[in-house]
Amino acid sequence: MSVKRTAILFVLVLAFGLGGYLYVGRFRNGTGDSIVTGNGPPIAKVNLPATFSTGAQLGQQTYEANCAACHGRNAAGQAGIAPPLVHVIYEPGHHGDESFHRAVVFGVRAHHWRFGNMPPVKGLTRREVTGLVAYVRELQRANGIQ
């Protein structure tokens, strides 16, 4: 291969690499944490329970104020943004209630999905997260996730 062709190939590879890096950079901060919020289409179809307990109603308010921008309305997830919490992966036997508390405090390294890392959620009390978990668990039960 000639030097000229090698140089052109190198420039093309570099341009595509830089373009990909900048494209992905729109969705992540410097730590790889997911930072995009938006209106992606829901990932999961979520059936709502007839009623929520008092604790879940309070948790729903916390969820909507702190989680819905990424995890979507009714924890259905958002395509290209964040996973659904109404999903078998988050069933109590695999991700217990404490894992939600830890996720809020410490964030989560991406391991089941390709949405990037979840950053910590600042300012929530343990009691607020307990209500949030009650809301998610009641949604899960209404969708056959035990």
C-alpha positions in Angstrom: 0.0 0.0 0.0 1.3 3.4 -0.9 2.1 6.0 1.7 -0.6 8.3 0.3 -3.3 5.5 0.7 -2.0 4.7 4.2 -2.3 8.4 5.2 -5.8 8.7 3.8 -6.9 5.5 5.6 -5.4 6.8 8.8 -7.2 10.1 8.5 -10.5 8.4 7.8 -10.2 6.0 10.8 -9.2 9.0 13.0 -12.2 11.0 11.7 -14.7 8.2 12.4 -13.2 7.5 15.8 -13.3 11.2 16.8 -16.9 11.4 15.4 -18.0 8.4 17.4 -16.3 9.7 20.5 -18.0 13.1 20.2 -21.4 11.4 19.5 -21.1 9.1 22.6 -19.9 12.1 24.6 -23.3 13.8 24.2 -24.7 11.0 26.3 -22.1 10.7 29.0 -20.0 12.8 31.3 -16.3 12.3 31.8 -16.8 9.4 34.2 -19.0 7.3 31.8 -22.1 8.1 33.9 -25.3 8.4 32.0 -26.5 12.0 32.1 -29.1 12.2 29.3 -32.7 12.7 30.2 -35.5 13.0 27.7 -38.5 11.6 26.1 -37.3 8.3 24.6 -40.0 5.8 23.9 -40.8 3.4 26.8 -39.0 0.1 26.8 -41.5 -1.9 28.8 -45.3 -2.0 28.7 -46.3 -1.3 32.3 -49.7 -2.2 33.8 -50.6 -0.1 36.7 -52.1 -1.6 39.9 -55.7 -0.6 40.8 -54.4 1.3 43.8 -51.1 2.0 45.5 -50.4 1.8 49.2 -49.8 5.0 51.1 -46.0 4.4 51.1 -46.0 3.7 47.4 -47.9 6.9 46.7 -45.3 8.9 48.5 -42.6 6.9 46.7 -44.3 7.7 43.4 -43.8 11.4 44.1 -40.1 10.8 44.9 -39.7 8.7 41.8 -41.3 11.2 39.5 -39.2 14.0 40.9 -35.9 12.2 40.9 -36.0 9.1 38.6 -38.6 9.4 35.9 -36.5 11.8 33.7 -34.2 8.8 33.0 -36.1 5.6 33.9 -39.3 6.9 32.3 -42.9 7.2 33.4 -44.1 4.3 35.6 -40.5 2.9 35.6 -41.0 1.7 32.0 -37.5 2.8 31.0 -36.6 5.0 28.0 -35.0 3.7 24.8 -31.5 5.0 24.5 -31.6 6.6 27.9 -32.2 4.2 30.9 -33.6 0.8 31.6 -37.0 -0.1 32.9 -37.2 -0.9 36.6 -40.4 -3.0 35.9 -38.3 -5.8 34.5 -37.4 -9.3 35.7 -33.7 -8.2 36.2 -34.9 -6.0 39.1 -37.0 -8.7 40.8 -36.5 -8.8 44.6 -34.6 -12.0 44.4 -31.9 -10.5 42.1 -31.9 -6.9 43.2 -33.1 -6.6 46.7 -34.5 -3.5 48.2 -31.1 -2.5 49.6 -29.7 -2.5 46.1 -32.0 0.4 45.3 -30.8 2.3 48.4 -27.2 1.7 47.4 -27.8 2.8 43.8 -29.2 6.1 45.0 -26.3 6.7 47.4 -23.4 5.3 45.3 -24.6 5.1 41.8 -24.4 1.9 39.7 -21.7 0.7 37.3 -23.4 -0.5 34.1 -23.6 -4.3 34.2 -27.0 -5.5 32.8 -27.7 -2.8 30.2 -25.7 -0.6 27.8 -27.0 2.7 29.0 -23.8 3.7 30.9 -23.3 4.1 34.6 -26.0 5.6 36.8 -24.7 8.5 38.9 -25.6 8.8 42.6 -28.9 10.7 43.3 -28.1 13.5 45.7 -30.4 14.7 48.5 -32.7 11.7 49.0 -33.3 10.4 52.5 -33.4 6.7 53.3 -37.1 7.0 54.1 -37.8 8.6 50.7 -35.9 5.8 48.9 -37.9 3.2 50.9 -41.1 4.8 49.5 -39.6 4.8 46.1 -38.8 1.1 46.4 -42.4 0.4 47.6 -43.7 2.2 44.4 -41.4 0.1 42.1 -42.2 -3.1 43.9 -45.9 -2.5 43.6 -45.5 -1.8 39.9 -43.5 -4.9 39.5 -46.1 -7.1 41.3 -48.8 -5.6 39.0 -46.7 -6.9 36.1 -46.1 -10.4 37.4 -42.7 -9.7 38.8 -42.5 -11.3 42.3 
